[in-house]
């Protein structure tokens, strides 16, 4: 695990963004190749694959936004070394609601 508090922030951002960018590029190429082959089947098939591809990219975007948001909140709750911050995170109202929902 690299210490992200040391060194230039630009290098850290590029290092973390590169795998995501490559993954998005591969997904886009996969989608375009699908469109190429499905285009030979007709307009209706092409429209269906185009709509499904758009929904897939939208779901990926929503998932990534939620993941970044949850990780940011989680890092702020777990990250501090003080006991009061840990106590505050374990007694938050949302956690109590979650616990009450999970009780048998």
Backbone torsions as a table, in degrees:
resi	resn	phi	psi	omega
1	UNK	NA	126.4	-179.8
2	UNK	-83.0	147.5	175.4
3	UNK	-84.8	107.5	-175.9
4	UNK	-80.9	-1.6	177.0
5	UNK	-88.3	-8.1	-179.7
6	UNK	-109.0	139.4	176.3
7	UNK	93.8	178.3	-177.0
8	UNK	-72.3	138.5	-178.3
9	UNK	-69.1	-30.9	180.0
10	UNK	-61.8	-42.4	178.6
11	UNK	-64.0	-39.1	178.3
12	UNK	-66.1	-41.9	179.9
13	UNK	-64.6	-43.3	179.1
14	UNK	-64.6	-41.1	-179.8
15	UNK	-65.0	-34.9	179.6
16	UNK	-82.6	-29.9	-176.8
17	UNK	-82.3	-23.1	-176.8
18	UNK	-60.1	-48.9	178.9
19	UNK	-63.3	-34.6	178.1
20	UNK	-66.7	-43.5	179.5
21	UNK	-64.3	-40.0	177.7
22	UNK	-64.9	-41.5	177.8
23	UNK	-62.5	-41.2	178.0
24	UNK	-67.3	-38.0	178.0
25	UNK	-63.2	-44.1	178.6
26	UNK	-64.3	-41.6	178.3
27	UNK	-62.8	-41.4	179.0
28	UNK	-66.1	-42.6	177.9
29	UNK	-63.4	-40.2	177.6
30	UNK	-60.6	-43.9	179.0
31	UNK	-64.1	-43.7	-179.6
32	UNK	-67.2	-36.4	177.6
33	UNK	-67.4	-40.4	174.2
34	UNK	-58.3	-45.5	179.8
35	UNK	-61.3	-38.3	179.6
36	UNK	-61.4	-47.9	-177.1
37	UNK	-73.7	-35.0	-179.7
38	UNK	-73.8	-24.8	-179.7
39	UNK	-61.7	-22.0	177.9
40	UNK	-76.1	-13.4	-178.3
41	UNK	-89.4	-14.8	178.3
42	UNK	129.8	172.5	-175.9
43	UNK	-70.5	-37.5	-178.6
44	UNK	-65.6	-42.3	178.6
45	UNK	-65.5	-39.9	178.9
46	UNK	-64.0	-41.6	178.5
47	UNK	-64.9	-39.7	179.3
48	UNK	-64.3	-44.9	179.6
49	UNK	-68.2	-36.8	177.4
50	UNK	-63.6	-44.5	179.4
51	UNK	-65.0	-42.7	179.9
52	UNK	-65.4	-39.1	178.2
53	UNK	-63.5	-40.0	177.2
54	UNK	-63.6	-41.8	177.9
55	UNK	-65.0	-36.9	178.1
56	UNK	-64.7	-45.8	179.3
57	UNK	-64.8	-36.4	177.5
58	UNK	-65.7	-42.6	178.9
59	UNK	-66.7	-36.7	176.4
60	UNK	-63.9	-42.6	179.7
61	UNK	-63.6	-44.6	179.7
62	UNK	-63.5	-42.3	179.4
63	UNK	-62.7	-41.9	179.6
64	UNK	-66.8	-39.5	178.4
65	UNK	-63.7	-45.0	178.8
66	UNK	-64.2	-39.5	179.5
67	UNK	-63.5	-45.3	179.3
68	UNK	-63.6	-42.1	179.0
69	UNK	-63.5	-45.9	-179.5
70	UNK	-65.9	-41.8	179.0
71	UNK	-65.1	-35.3	177.1
72	UNK	-64.7	-45.3	178.3
73	UNK	-65.5	-43.4	-179.6
74	UNK	-63.4	-40.7	179.4
75	UNK	-65.0	-37.2	178.7
76	UNK	-69.9	-32.3	-179.1
77	UNK	-78.7	-42.4	-174.7
78	UNK	-88.6	-29.2	-173.2
79	UNK	-63.1	-41.3	-176.6
80	UNK	-62.1	143.0	-177.2
81	UNK	-87.2	-4.6	-177.9
82	UNK	-82.2	147.2	-179.8
83	UNK	-69.4	-28.8	-178.5
84	UNK	-68.1	-36.2	178.3
85	UNK	-66.7	-38.8	177.9
86	UNK	-67.3	-39.9	178.3
87	UNK	-64.4	-40.9	-179.9
88	UNK	-63.0	-39.3	-178.7
89	UNK	-71.6	-29.5	-179.4
90	UNK	-83.4	-13.2	179.4
91	UNK	-111.7	16.3	-179.5
92	UNK	-68.5	149.0	-178.7
93	UNK	-59.6	-35.1	-179.7
94	UNK	-65.3	-35.9	178.4
95	UNK	-67.9	-38.9	178.2
96	UNK	-64.9	-38.7	176.9
97	UNK	-63.8	-41.9	179.4
98	UNK	-63.2	-44.4	179.3
99	UNK	-62.8	-40.0	-179.6
100	UNK	-67.9	-29.9	177.3
101	UNK	-73.1	-30.1	-176.0
102	UNK	-88.3	-9.4	-179.7
103	UNK	-70.2	141.7	179.1
104	UNK	-74.2	NA	NA
